[in-house]
Amino acid sequence: MAILGLSLLGYEAPLNDTNIKKVIVYVEIDRCAADAIATTTGVKLGRRSLKFKDYGLMAATFVNLPDGRAFRVAVRDDCREKAVKYAPSVLDRHERETEAYQQMPLSELFTVTVVRVEIPQEDLPGVSCGKIICEQCGTEVRHKRTVEKNGRLLCRVCAGSAYFKTIKPVENLDSLGLI
Ligand SMILES: [Zn+2]
């Protein structure tokens, strides 16, 4: 999937030092495919070149930043069933699929779509859009990730849209002898 995505953009995997700055990959699943795509291409969350969209879909979009070309590569749902046809003698399902996937034509493994991704300026690698101070807790919020609520710019925690619920602060951190 990763090799195909990069190949469609005209790049080899893994991306070299020059090309790594030109590509952004959106992965739509957080299972092992996400790690495999990161490892194979070289894109990284910390470089802002790997974006995670929690869609639960075995798909990823490969975007070429210089000209905006983008291809979404999705794994076909029926590729597992077809694996039997390509490696019928292999009994173990996992081994059979691994063997078959190496023989199957790309069109039986993937659906590829030409797409356009509008990437906001604040999502681009290497771009700093400055910091905004949360008007409630005073924390610096980067990349325009503030939320406007009742006329105030807040971090997502103060805006009430955090993924966690605060129980209590950990006291005496320095005296716990942790590190
Ligand atoms: Zn805040």
py3Dmol code that shows the C-alpha trace and the ligand (Angstrom):
import py3Dmol

protein = """\
ATOM      1  CA  MET A   1       0.000   0.000   0.000  1.00  0.00           C
ATOM      2  CA  ALA A   2       2.787   2.395   0.984  1.00  0.00           C
ATOM      3  CA  ILE A   3       4.999   1.395  -1.931  1.00  0.00           C
ATOM      4  CA  LEU A   4       2.088   1.805  -4.341  1.00  0.00           C
ATOM      5  CA  GLY A   5       1.111   5.179  -2.888  1.00  0.00           C
ATOM      6  CA  LEU A   6       4.613   6.578  -3.227  1.00  0.00           C
ATOM      7  CA  SER A   7       5.062   4.997  -6.634  1.00  0.00           C
ATOM      8  CA  LEU A   8       1.925   6.761  -7.904  1.00  0.00           C
ATOM      9  CA  LEU A   9       3.535  10.041  -6.854  1.00  0.00           C
ATOM     10  CA  GLY A  10       6.772   9.052  -8.590  1.00  0.00           C
ATOM     11  CA  TYR A  11       8.802   8.310  -5.471  1.00  0.00           C
ATOM     12  CA  GLU A  12      10.616   5.265  -4.175  1.00  0.00           C
ATOM     13  CA  ALA A  13      10.167   3.887  -0.692  1.00  0.00           C
ATOM     14  CA  PRO A  14      11.545   4.834   1.711  1.00  0.00           C
ATOM     15  CA  LEU A  15      11.506   8.533   0.880  1.00  0.00           C
ATOM     16  CA  ASN A  16      14.971  10.055   0.740  1.00  0.00           C
ATOM     17  CA  ASP A  17      15.983  13.228   2.593  1.00  0.00           C
ATOM     18  CA  THR A  18      14.773  15.473  -0.232  1.00  0.00           C
ATOM     19  CA  ASN A  19      11.479  13.764  -1.014  1.00  0.00           C
ATOM     20  CA  ILE A  20      10.487  13.265   2.614  1.00  0.00           C
ATOM     21  CA  LYS A  21       9.708  16.993   2.732  1.00  0.00           C
ATOM     22  CA  LYS A  22       7.340  16.735  -0.227  1.00  0.00           C
ATOM     23  CA  VAL A  23       4.923  14.059   0.940  1.00  0.00           C
ATOM     24  CA  ILE A  24       2.117  13.906   3.489  1.00  0.00           C
ATOM     25  CA  VAL A  25       0.314  10.644   4.186  1.00  0.00           C
ATOM     26  CA  TYR A  26      -3.125  10.438   5.777  1.00  0.00           C
ATOM     27  CA  VAL A  27      -3.804   7.023   7.324  1.00  0.00           C
ATOM     28  CA  GLU A  28      -7.391   6.087   8.116  1.00  0.00           C
ATOM     29  CA  ILE A  29      -6.736   3.211  10.519  1.00  0.00           C
ATOM     30  CA  ASP A  30      -4.586   2.840  13.620  1.00  0.00           C
ATOM     31  CA  ARG A  31      -3.860  -0.857  13.356  1.00  0.00           C
ATOM     32  CA  CYS A  32      -0.513  -2.252  12.223  1.00  0.00           C
ATOM     33  CA  ALA A  33      -1.023  -0.812   8.740  1.00  0.00           C
ATOM     34  CA  ALA A  34      -0.388   2.648  10.168  1.00  0.00           C
ATOM     35  CA  ASP A  35       3.009   1.619  11.553  1.00  0.00           C
ATOM     36  CA  ALA A  36       3.843  -0.277   8.386  1.00  0.00           C
ATOM     37  CA  ILE A  37       3.078   2.778   6.253  1.00  0.00           C
ATOM     38  CA  ALA A  38       5.181   5.008   8.513  1.00  0.00           C
ATOM     39  CA  THR A  39       8.107   2.586   8.457  1.00  0.00           C
ATOM     40  CA  THR A  40       7.963   1.932   4.724  1.00  0.00           C
ATOM     41  CA  THR A  41       7.614   5.564   3.639  1.00  0.00           C
ATOM     42  CA  GLY A  42       9.515   7.336   6.409  1.00  0.00           C
ATOM     43  CA  VAL A  43       6.703   9.782   7.196  1.00  0.00           C
ATOM     44  CA  LYS A  44       6.329  10.531  10.877  1.00  0.00           C
ATOM     45  CA  LEU A  45       3.752  12.008  13.207  1.00  0.00           C
ATOM     46  CA  GLY A  46       6.514  14.103  14.783  1.00  0.00           C
ATOM     47  CA  ARG A  47       7.472  15.516  11.396  1.00  0.00           C
ATOM     48  CA  ARG A  48       3.829  16.352  10.735  1.00  0.00           C
ATOM     49  CA  SER A  49       4.077  14.317   7.541  1.00  0.00           C
ATOM     50  CA  LEU A  50       1.875  11.515   8.920  1.00  0.00           C
ATOM     51  CA  LYS A  51      -1.733  12.400   9.695  1.00  0.00           C
ATOM     52  CA  PHE A  52      -4.157  10.079  11.431  1.00  0.00           C
ATOM     53  CA  LYS A  53      -7.839  10.132  10.541  1.00  0.00           C
ATOM     54  CA  ASP A  54      -9.776   7.777  12.778  1.00  0.00           C
ATOM     55  CA  TYR A  55     -12.128   6.354  10.147  1.00  0.00           C
ATOM     56  CA  GLY A  56     -11.589   2.655  10.794  1.00  0.00           C
ATOM     57  CA  LEU A  57     -10.899   2.152   7.093  1.00  0.00           C
ATOM     58  CA  MET A  58      -7.955   0.252   5.655  1.00  0.00           C
ATOM     59  CA  ALA A  59      -6.953   3.146   3.438  1.00  0.00           C
ATOM     60  CA  ALA A  60      -4.376   5.894   3.149  1.00  0.00           C
ATOM     61  CA  THR A  61      -3.957   8.985   0.997  1.00  0.00           C
ATOM     62  CA  PHE A  62      -0.580  10.011  -0.366  1.00  0.00           C
ATOM     63  CA  VAL A  63      -0.257  13.722  -1.083  1.00  0.00           C
ATOM     64  CA  ASN A  64       2.499  15.371  -3.103  1.00  0.00           C
ATOM     65  CA  LEU A  65       2.896  18.837  -1.626  1.00  0.00           C
ATOM     66  CA  PRO A  66       4.675  20.582  -4.546  1.00  0.00           C
ATOM     67  CA  ASP A  67       1.773  20.103  -6.978  1.00  0.00           C
ATOM     68  CA  GLY A  68      -1.101  18.838  -4.844  1.00  0.00           C
ATOM     69  CA  ARG A  69      -1.410  15.494  -6.627  1.00  0.00           C
ATOM     70  CA  ALA A  70      -2.979  12.941  -4.287  1.00  0.00           C
ATOM     71  CA  PHE A  71      -3.994   9.301  -4.465  1.00  0.00           C
ATOM     72  CA  ARG A  72      -6.144   7.439  -1.970  1.00  0.00           C
ATOM     73  CA  VAL A  73      -5.256   3.771  -1.800  1.00  0.00           C
ATOM     74  CA  ALA A  74      -7.819   1.480  -0.163  1.00  0.00           C
ATOM     75  CA  VAL A  75      -7.489  -2.236   0.476  1.00  0.00           C
ATOM     76  CA  ARG A  76     -10.249  -4.152  -1.309  1.00  0.00           C
ATOM     77  CA  ASP A  77     -12.555  -6.019   1.055  1.00  0.00           C
ATOM     78  CA  ASP A  78     -12.583  -9.090  -1.157  1.00  0.00           C
ATOM     79  CA  CYS A  79      -8.797  -9.521  -1.381  1.00  0.00           C
ATOM     80  CA  ARG A  80      -8.770 -12.098   1.442  1.00  0.00           C
ATOM     81  CA  GLU A  81     -11.270 -14.330  -0.323  1.00  0.00           C
ATOM     82  CA  LYS A  82      -9.293 -14.053  -3.542  1.00  0.00           C
ATOM     83  CA  ALA A  83      -6.101 -15.092  -1.754  1.00  0.00           C
ATOM     84  CA  VAL A  84      -7.365 -18.690  -1.793  1.00  0.00           C
ATOM     85  CA  LYS A  85      -7.291 -18.664  -5.584  1.00  0.00           C
ATOM     86  CA  TYR A  86      -3.657 -17.552  -5.725  1.00  0.00           C
ATOM     87  CA  ALA A  87      -2.192 -19.811  -3.043  1.00  0.00           C
ATOM     88  CA  PRO A  88      -4.631 -22.720  -2.642  1.00  0.00           C
ATOM     89  CA  SER A  89      -2.000 -25.141  -1.373  1.00  0.00           C
ATOM     90  CA  VAL A  90      -1.035 -23.030   1.646  1.00  0.00           C
ATOM     91  CA  LEU A  91      -3.278 -24.102   4.509  1.00  0.00           C
ATOM     92  CA  ASP A  92      -2.412 -21.522   7.132  1.00  0.00           C
ATOM     93  CA  ARG A  93      -4.584 -18.490   6.432  1.00  0.00           C
ATOM     94  CA  HIS A  94      -1.966 -15.901   7.336  1.00  0.00           C
ATOM     95  CA  GLU A  95       0.743 -17.587   5.288  1.00  0.00           C
ATOM     96  CA  ARG A  96      -1.659 -18.044   2.399  1.00  0.00           C
ATOM     97  CA  GLU A  97      -2.548 -14.359   2.371  1.00  0.00           C
ATOM     98  CA  THR A  98       1.100 -13.293   2.582  1.00  0.00           C
ATOM     99  CA  GLU A  99       1.954 -15.583  -0.321  1.00  0.00           C
ATOM    100  CA  ALA A 100      -1.053 -14.590  -2.397  1.00  0.00           C
ATOM    101  CA  TYR A 101      -0.632 -10.850  -1.911  1.00  0.00           C
ATOM    102  CA  GLN A 102       2.783 -11.072  -3.542  1.00  0.00           C
ATOM    103  CA  GLN A 103       1.255 -12.625  -6.655  1.00  0.00           C
ATOM    104  CA  MET A 104      -2.055 -10.814  -6.955  1.00  0.00           C
ATOM    105  CA  PRO A 105      -2.390  -7.958  -9.437  1.00  0.00           C
ATOM    106  CA  LEU A 106      -2.597  -4.543  -7.783  1.00  0.00           C
ATOM    107  CA  SER A 107      -6.159  -4.050  -9.013  1.00  0.00           C
ATOM    108  CA  GLU A 108      -7.304  -7.083  -7.020  1.00  0.00           C
ATOM    109  CA  LEU A 109      -5.642  -5.815  -3.860  1.00  0.00           C
ATOM    110  CA  PHE A 110      -6.418  -2.113  -3.967  1.00  0.00           C
ATOM    111  CA  THR A 111      -8.819   0.518  -5.154  1.00  0.00           C
ATOM    112  CA  VAL A 112      -7.009   3.715  -6.092  1.00  0.00           C
ATOM    113  CA  THR A 113      -8.711   7.080  -6.384  1.00  0.00           C
ATOM    114  CA  VAL A 114      -7.385  10.429  -7.499  1.00  0.00           C
ATOM    115  CA  VAL A 115      -8.356  12.859  -4.768  1.00  0.00           C
ATOM    116  CA  ARG A 116      -7.725  16.419  -3.692  1.00  0.00           C
ATOM    117  CA  VAL A 117      -6.860  17.180  -0.089  1.00  0.00           C
ATOM    118  CA  GLU A 118      -7.240  20.735   1.134  1.00  0.00           C
ATOM    119  CA  ILE A 119      -4.488  20.883   3.711  1.00  0.00           C
ATOM    120  CA  PRO A 120      -4.860  23.857   6.040  1.00  0.00           C
ATOM    121  CA  GLN A 121      -1.742  25.998   6.351  1.00  0.00           C
ATOM    122  CA  GLU A 122      -1.544  25.146  10.044  1.00  0.00           C
ATOM    123  CA  ASP A 123      -1.334  21.407   9.260  1.00  0.00           C
ATOM    124  CA  LEU A 124       1.725  21.675   7.033  1.00  0.00           C
ATOM    125  CA  PRO A 125       5.123  20.404   8.190  1.00  0.00           C
ATOM    126  CA  GLY A 126       7.613  23.003   9.263  1.00  0.00           C
ATOM    127  CA  VAL A 127       5.066  25.779   9.455  1.00  0.00           C
ATOM    128  CA  SER A 128       4.651  27.615  12.698  1.00  0.00           C
ATOM    129  CA  CYS A 129       1.410  29.533  12.937  1.00  0.00           C
ATOM    130  CA  GLY A 130       2.377  31.069  16.232  1.00  0.00           C
ATOM    131  CA  LYS A 131       0.953  30.307  19.606  1.00  0.00           C
ATOM    132  CA  ILE A 132      -2.320  31.434  21.086  1.00  0.00           C
ATOM    133  CA  ILE A 133      -2.732  31.634  24.843  1.00  0.00           C
ATOM    134  CA  CYS A 134      -5.840  29.890  26.175  1.00  0.00           C
ATOM    135  CA  GLU A 135      -7.955  32.622  27.767  1.00  0.00           C
ATOM    136  CA  GLN A 136      -8.983  30.327  30.596  1.00  0.00           C
ATOM    137  CA  CYS A 137      -5.901  28.334  31.717  1.00  0.00           C
ATOM    138  CA  GLY A 138      -3.109  30.366  30.090  1.00  0.00           C
ATOM    139  CA  THR A 139      -1.592  27.387  28.284  1.00  0.00           C
ATOM    140  CA  GLU A 140       0.088  27.991  24.922  1.00  0.00           C
ATOM    141  CA  VAL A 141      -1.899  26.361  22.128  1.00  0.00           C
ATOM    142  CA  ARG A 142      -0.012  25.682  18.911  1.00  0.00           C
ATOM    143  CA  HIS A 143      -1.146  25.297  15.313  1.00  0.00           C
ATOM    144  CA  LYS A 144      -4.419  27.216  15.703  1.00  0.00           C
ATOM    145  CA  ARG A 145      -5.934  24.393  17.736  1.00  0.00           C
ATOM    146  CA  THR A 146      -7.907  26.781  19.937  1.00  0.00           C
ATOM    147  CA  VAL A 147     -11.704  26.629  20.090  1.00  0.00           C
ATOM    148  CA  GLU A 148     -13.914  29.709  20.297  1.00  0.00           C
ATOM    149  CA  LYS A 149     -16.470  29.433  23.072  1.00  0.00           C
ATOM    150  CA  ASN A 150     -18.626  32.299  24.267  1.00  0.00           C
ATOM    151  CA  GLY A 151     -16.346  34.745  22.498  1.00  0.00           C
ATOM    152  CA  ARG A 152     -13.163  33.410  24.127  1.00  0.00           C
ATOM    153  CA  LEU A 153     -10.335  31.430  22.545  1.00  0.00           C
ATOM    154  CA  LEU A 154      -9.777  28.311  24.619  1.00  0.00           C
ATOM    155  CA  CYS A 155      -7.661  25.173  24.506  1.00  0.00           C
ATOM    156  CA  ARG A 156      -9.706  22.047  23.874  1.00  0.00           C
ATOM    157  CA  VAL A 157      -9.442  20.971  27.494  1.00  0.00           C
ATOM    158  CA  CYS A 158     -10.968  24.199  28.776  1.00  0.00           C
ATOM    159  CA  ALA A 159     -13.520  24.161  25.971  1.00  0.00           C
ATOM    160  CA  GLY A 160     -14.802  20.842  27.345  1.00  0.00           C
ATOM    161  CA  SER A 161     -13.886  18.752  24.338  1.00  0.00           C
ATOM    162  CA  ALA A 162     -10.943  16.833  25.832  1.00  0.00           C
ATOM    163  CA  TYR A 163     -10.660  13.085  25.313  1.00  0.00           C
ATOM    164  CA  PHE A 164     -10.042  12.665  29.076  1.00  0.00           C
ATOM    165  CA  LYS A 165     -11.771  13.610  32.318  1.00  0.00           C
ATOM    166  CA  THR A 166      -9.558  15.137  34.992  1.00  0.00           C
ATOM    167  CA  ILE A 167      -9.660  13.269  38.317  1.00  0.00           C
ATOM    168  CA  LYS A 168      -7.014  15.139  40.350  1.00  0.00           C
ATOM    169  CA  PRO A 169      -3.452  16.451  40.022  1.00  0.00           C
ATOM    170  CA  VAL A 170      -0.581  14.230  41.182  1.00  0.00           C
ATOM    171  CA  GLU A 171       0.976  15.948  44.201  1.00  0.00           C
ATOM    172  CA  ASN A 172       4.623  15.895  45.347  1.00  0.00           C
ATOM    173  CA  LEU A 173       5.916  14.652  42.018  1.00  0.00           C
ATOM    174  CA  ASP A 174       9.552  15.337  42.956  1.00  0.00           C
ATOM    175  CA  SER A 175       9.402  13.315  46.164  1.00  0.00           C
ATOM    176  CA  LEU A 176       7.989  10.169  44.594  1.00  0.00           C
ATOM    177  CA  GLY A 177      11.486   9.021  43.512  1.00  0.00           C
ATOM    178  CA  LEU A 178      10.327   8.087  40.034  1.00  0.00           C
ATOM    179  CA  ILE A 179      13.277   8.931  37.812  1.00  0.00           C
TER     180      ILE A 179
END
"""
ligand_1 = """\
1
ZN
Zn -7.117 26.072 28.552
"""
view = py3Dmol.view(width=600, height=400)
view.addModel(protein, "pdb")
view.setStyle({"model": 0}, {"cartoon": {"style": "trace"}})
view.addModel(ligand_1, "xyz")
view.setStyle({"model": 1}, {"stick": {}})
view.zoomTo()
view.show()
